[in-house]
Amino acid sequence: MDITALFESGASAITLAEKFMEVFEKSRTEADTNNFRMILDSLKIAAIEMCGDISKELRKMNVELRQAGIDTTKAIDQMYDDLKWYNFFTRPKIKRFQEKFYEIYQTLSTFIDDVESVLICANQTQKLSDSFKKSYEKKKRLDELVNSNFPIERIIKEMLDINEYTYFRLKGGSSQDQEQ
């Protein structure tokens, strides 16, 4: 799944629920592959790939921001405040990155719930309440980051950390093994 293509087309990000339906429909037509375990394994693989895509996109955006001459040690509001009236080339760049950043945030936010659902179905989580609590905490932190006035580099780093935590969970790590 190419997350960049989803972002560039402006389409909403595909969720694991949609991927689940796709794999489930495929398994219904193939008599020998209607094993629920196979479906869950396929979803975990798709989720792990999506974690990689999200990390690549965040890292790529960080590099592109710097190449565009945008100071990532500043918050977005601060960047706009620092622009001079004659700096009409930088404003659209910041706006484009801001929109792309928000799309990544939406994808990651939806993705966290999807991953927890897959882990619950795969019996890879101890207590449902703990799993949903961790998911809620990560989504709450994402919301705080996006609605904050933190420097861009800090927001990207923390989004990467949340994504890596999700990856770790998919690979079989428990929430106690890696706290964020």
Secondary structure, DSSP 8 states (H G I E B T S, - for coil): --HHHHHHHT-----HHHHHHHHHHHHHHSGGG--HHHHHHHHHHHHHHHHHHHHHHHHHHHHHHHHTT--TTS-HHHHHHH--TT-TTHHHHHHHHHHHHHHHHHHHHHHHHHHHHHHHHTT-SS-HHHHHHHHHHHHHHHHHHHTS---HHHHHHHHHHHHHHHHHHHTT--TTTS--
